[in-house]
Structures are given as structure tokens and as C-alpha cells.
Amino acid sequence: MNLEGKTYVIMGVANKRSLAWGAAQALDKAGAKIVFTSLSERFSKEIEKLASELEGDHDIIVECDVSKDEDVERAFKEINEKTGGFDGVLHAIAFANKEELKGGYSETSRDGFKLALDISAYSLAVVTKEAKKYMNENGSVVTLTYLGAERAMPNYNVMGVAKAALEASVRYLAFELGEEGMRVNAVSAGPIRTLSSSAVGEFKTILKEIEERAPLRRNVDQVEVGNAVAFLLSDFASGITGEVLHVDSGYSIMA
Ligand SMILES: CCCCCCc1ccc(Oc2ccc(Oc3cccc(O)n3)cc2)c(O)c1
């Protein structure tokens, strides 16, 4: 897949284990230019280090806190000024209080619920609203989700509810923006050990279950997920919108 001449915004690289970093590697290999957004100076430093390992020269890192509307507006204005426009966005951002990602969902606090839905689901809508001001023709937005949006998975709790809202948001954004030629999709990734997965109770149990029972009898990795993200961002997926593409060794098809 040749993505030379294309520019993509990647939101949500924390470190080399991030799924968003897998997408960065895939896009870089295809020759695309990447712009990173970062929550803070600390993450920017880490991204700078990682980006220097890539083939391309991806030197634009813009801070963006998706919990603040005016910050998302400022960030995409800045990205446009520095790039002259871009072809797509990977939204790889989510958060829930870790004490609510174990035990019973009925214990979820009102504030914890609001926070998880705000950062993990609402942020896709405001990111899409600001990005579309500057996105080139036939632009594409991709976000990351998990099977816990569709089925009750142990410990995933309020993040599962947030991801269900995220997947519905993908459909409503696709419905609205299709006539402008913009596509919106999600990759539903199998469990992968990352900074975030450590916040989910008994995470290791599901890794073992997949190795033993999933059709491919193995777990997936960041680059496999990244390849699917790059595909959905690219024109190879020009006829696909409002879709949730599972990259999970086939686990989600099983009873
Ligand atoms: C039975 C469920 C086990 C598989 C969970 C797979 C998974 C792993 C990581 C995921 O992304 C998260 C998870 C928690 C999360 O909230 C966090 C992350 C770090 C610290 C903290 O306090 N909360 C943010 C993103 C995610 O959405 C899904």
C-alpha cells in the first residue's frame, strides 16, 4: 500500500506498546507523513524519541487535551497551519478510573461514568468536528474499540459502556459525513499488553483464553492492528464507512 503524499494525524501514542504506535509504524512504512498529538510535554518527549526511529521525517507534535473543546479546536487549527491539510485521523484515546475497571459495574460512580464517556466516546465527535474543517477530500477517521462494547466482559465495566457509545458514534458520524465523502470506522482490537491494559482487572486471563480458543490460536499484536488502521485510513477502504473491523484472531465470531 503506497501512502506517499498522504498526511495522517495520530492521537494517542503513549509509548512503544501503544496500538497507535503500531499504526504509526504501518503508515510510516507505506510512506505517509504523520503528525502526532500528545496530552502533555511528558508524552511529547516519548513520541519524539519513538518518531526518530521511523523511516520518514515526522517532526510535528501538537499538544491536545480532548477534555477541553477549545484545546481540540486550537490543536487542529495548529495542525492545519503546519501541514496545509491532512487526509485522516486516528483517534486512539480512552480513559476510565482504574478502580472502576474491576469488580462490579453497578459500583460505577456518576463522575466515573461521565469521565469515561467524555474522554472515550464524546471526544470522537469533537475531534471529528474540528478535523473536518481542514481534512482533504475523501478524508477518513478511525478509532479503536474492544469486544467489551458488544458483550459483557469481566472487569471491563464502564469502559464497555463507553466503547458501545463510541461504536454508535462511529455510525452516526458516518451517516452524517458520508455525503461529504468523509468515512468514519473503528478497529476492534484483540487484547494487547499496553500501558492501558494494565488498568483492567485480570487482563492476563483473557490473553490466555484467546491463545487456547480463538480460531487463530494466538493473540494479535500492535502492527497487525496498525495495518488494519492504515487500510481503513487509506483509499483501499474507499467503500467502507460506519464499520467495526475486528482484528482479534477471530475470537469475536465464537459462542
Ligand atoms: C476482559 C477485558 C480485558 C481486555 C481489555 C482490552 C483492552 C485494553 C486496553 C483498553 O484501553 C484502555 C483501558 C483502560 C483505560 O483506562 C485507564 C488506562 C490507564 C490508567 C487508568 O487509570 N485508566 C484506558 C484505555 C481497552 O479499551 C481494552
The ligand as a Tripos MOL2 file, in Angstrom:
@<TRIPOS>MOLECULE
LIG
   28    30     1     0     0
SMALL
NO_CHARGES

@<TRIPOS>ATOM
      1 C1        -11.8670   -8.5930   29.7870 C.3       1 LIG1
      2 C2        -11.2630   -7.3230   29.2810 C.3       1 LIG1
      3 C3         -9.7790   -7.4980   29.0700 C.3       1 LIG1
      4 C4         -9.3670   -6.9670   27.6960 C.3       1 LIG1
      5 C5         -9.2160   -5.4590   27.7250 C.3       1 LIG1
      6 C6         -8.6190   -4.9840   26.3830 C.3       1 LIG1
      7 C7         -8.4050   -3.5020   26.4540 C.ar      1 LIG1
      8 C8         -7.1940   -2.9910   26.9240 C.ar      1 LIG1
      9 C9         -6.9880   -1.6040   26.9870 C.ar      1 LIG1
     10 C10        -8.0050   -0.7520   26.5990 C.ar      1 LIG1
     11 O1         -7.8480    0.6360   26.6490 O.3       1 LIG1
     12 C11        -7.9970    1.2920   27.8480 C.ar      1 LIG1
     13 C12        -8.2630    0.6230   29.0170 C.ar      1 LIG1
     14 C13        -8.3410    1.3670   30.2110 C.ar      1 LIG1
     15 C14        -8.1380    2.7260   30.1970 C.ar      1 LIG1
     16 O2         -8.2030    3.4470   31.3800 O.3       1 LIG1
     17 C15        -7.0370    3.6380   32.0660 C.ar      1 LIG1
     18 C16        -5.7830    3.4150   31.4930 C.ar      1 LIG1
     19 C17        -4.6490    3.6610   32.2680 C.ar      1 LIG1
     20 C18        -4.7810    4.1120   33.5660 C.ar      1 LIG1
     21 C19        -6.0710    4.3140   34.0620 C.ar      1 LIG1
     22 O3         -6.2210    4.7650   35.3210 O.3       1 LIG1
     23 N1         -7.1710    4.0840   33.3180 N.ar      1 LIG1
     24 C20        -7.8700    3.3930   29.0080 C.ar      1 LIG1
     25 C21        -7.8130    2.6690   27.8350 C.ar      1 LIG1
     26 C22        -9.2070   -1.2580   26.1330 C.ar      1 LIG1
     27 O4        -10.1680   -0.3690   25.7700 O.3       1 LIG1
     28 C23        -9.4130   -2.6430   26.0540 C.ar      1 LIG1
@<TRIPOS>BOND
     1     1     2 1
     2     2     3 1
     3     3     4 1
     4     4     5 1
     5     5     6 1
     6     6     7 1
     7     7     8 ar
     8     7    28 ar
     9     8     9 ar
    10     9    10 ar
    11    10    11 1
    12    10    26 ar
    13    11    12 1
    14    12    13 ar
    15    12    25 ar
    16    13    14 ar
    17    14    15 ar
    18    15    16 1
    19    15    24 ar
    20    16    17 1
    21    17    18 ar
    22    17    23 ar
    23    18    19 ar
    24    19    20 ar
    25    20    21 ar
    26    21    22 1
    27    21    23 ar
    28    24    25 ar
    29    26    27 1
    30    26    28 ar
@<TRIPOS>SUBSTRUCTURE
     1 LIG1         1 GROUP 0 **** ****
